[in-house]
């Protein structure tokens, strides 16, 4: 407890008793004031009396007796201890005060001793100083008494000398001015003239002074003309321009006239420089070099002229500061409008990899001008145009990418690559790589730099574009979406071209094959490319936020699922168009093979016709073409309802039997029943295509062979014509079932339907024996196989020109 009390005393904290006494004193004072306010002075005097233990009116005896009456023994002992502690504290405080005052007393004694010694030396110095002053006073009096007789004469002579010197200067003034003009010391000439002009005007009534004055005025008039001529020269340096303007103002020229003359001359000069400057970068000059040339002819001269204007007119005429500043702003606004147009044209016409360095240089140059002329507000315009230039750069990059995409797609037919699947993958990868390169090129604009870039640029660059990071990310996000939509639109043009693709007129095989490539590209975009580019964009966004130290979140609005759905639909449309066009080509070949012969007068057939071989070759060529792009779907076992009526095992690669549709004698009831059974199979045409070879090829075969059946329905056959159709369809069934086992079921049903249709339209429906048909087809097949081994099969056919009489392919069922 003692240590706590000592600590409280050291820290200057009052004791509890002292606090109570102080509080009680405040209460007494408040009570006294209240009593005085109400006129009770006597009671107020009694209240104010200090009857506390430390007060002057304290009654020790009375206090002691009151304690005995009011308190118990324990309380009295506690009060005793409390009083003892307070006494000890007071005693300790007294000792501390004595000690502190003793130290101060010792210090004061030492100080007095030092002062005493210094004062003794000071008295000696003061005595010496007094003696010296007396000597000086004596000598001064002696000199004054000696020179007093000559002083007035010397002063008169000095005045005459000064007057003669001034008169000599005035007499020589014209020659001095002429000499200064000859030496181009214009400032000295103006200074001499201004020093003398007041005197010459004052004594202009005297003939001698009047002639000097007139001669000087003529010389100064010539000087004014020289200065005005120099002011009209826009190529003079800033220091010379500043000197000329100052001299003209010192010669009392009208500031308004000088200002207008300076502004008009400089504006014309700078506008002429901007108009004559090339706004497109040539092949040998970089954007940076081109902009430096622009700054040499515009920005640096403008900066020098503007600084001189500010120093002379804005700072020199405070009363007209606002008016002159506004004129400079108008002068700047018109020039910089043209300047930024040229900058934009230069930046967007140069190489894309030079844009960032050019913008960084542009920023620092214009900020330097702004720091010298802050009142012009160039900083906001610079930021606005840097944002605009970067947005234009993004537009240019993606516009170039769209152009490249369009050219690649348009030149698919001219590509030397034979493998269509590889070609589709190659073009897709090229588009994706170029798009990712654009994102990589945009990293410096978000101040995303690696160690190599920082070293090359000397330790990194300022974040002068960081405030526009959200704008740039949003713009790139939109452009990526537009790129995918643009690709989708281009692809739509291929299957919505009503002028050519809808009719299939004069189409080369390459043109139709290009639909396969485009469909495969759509599948690549749908499966991987769209997601990859969206992921790269999100990574760029995250890096930009980190590099620019942004706290506001930025959302990427690209909808990958929607894009994938669009590409999938485009792929389906392209494949449907491909199937339709290929079916149309083959149908036209079949139409000519059916329409040309006279089936009523047909002679006895010896074997399958050559036209059938051409059709088979076309089917096989399409199979090879589709196989380059799309893989085959694993073969599935057909359902029991699709099994062959002859009981053969499905998928078997031998020549299929046609005994189920062959008989020596035609039975109309049997024929119609079989025809109805074929339609009961419910073969669907142009249903939703799957992205595999078997599905695409099956759809082509369905439409082509269905067209064959329709063409047969409109013809009338004799016996031999029916036999020819029987041989042709059996041979076609044999080759196609073996070469395309996945399509054998459809081939069999549709070709059987063709035979039944021909039988229904035959005048004498007698079919060949199946054994004879099989032998003929086997012989033909062997010859056909040997010919294919010796002579490479043609995979392309010439364009088929449809005649007006050529019917279109059958409608989808």
Secondary structure, 3 states (H helix, E strand, C coil): CHHHHHHHHHCCCCCHHHHHHHHHHHHHHHHHHHHHHCCCHHHHHHHHCCCCCCCCCCCHHHHHHHHHHHCCHHHHHHHHHHHHHHHHHHHHHHHHHHHHHHHHHHHHHHHHHHHHHHHHHHHHHHHHHHHHHHHHHHHHHHHHHHHCCCHHHHHHHHHHHHHHHHHHHHHHHHHHHHHHHHCCCHHHHHHHHHHHHHHHHHCCCCHHHHHHHHHHHHHHHHHHHHHHHHHCCCCCCHHHHHHHHHHHHHCCCCHHHHHHHHHHHHHHHHHHHHHHCCCCCCCCCCHHHHHHHHHHHHHHHHHHHHHHHHHHHHCCCHHHHHHHHHHHHHHHHHHHHHHHHHHHHHHHHCCHHHHHHHHHHHHHHHHHHHHHCHHHCHHHHHHHHHHHHHHHHHHHHHHHHHHHHHHHHHCHHHCCCCCHHHHHHHHHHHHHHHHHHHHHHCHHHHCCCCHHHHHHCCCCCCCCCHHHHHHHHHHHHHHHHHHHHHHHHHHHHHHCCCCCCCCCCCCCHHHHHHHHHHHHHHHHHHHHHHHHHHHHHHHHHHHHHHHHCCCCCCCCCCCHHHHHHHHHHHHHHHHHHHHHHHHHHHHHHHHHHHHCCCHHHCCCCCCCCHHHHHHHHHHHHHHHHHHHHCCCCCCCCCCHHHCCCCCCCCCCCCCCCCHHHCCCCCCHHHHHHHHHHHHCCCCCCCCCCCCCHHHHHHHHHHHHHHHHHHHHHCCCECHHHHHHHHHHHHHHHHHHHHHCHHHHHHHHHHHHHHHHHHHHCECCCCCCCHHHHHHHHHHHHHHHHHHHHHCCCCCCCCCCCCCCCCCCCCCCC
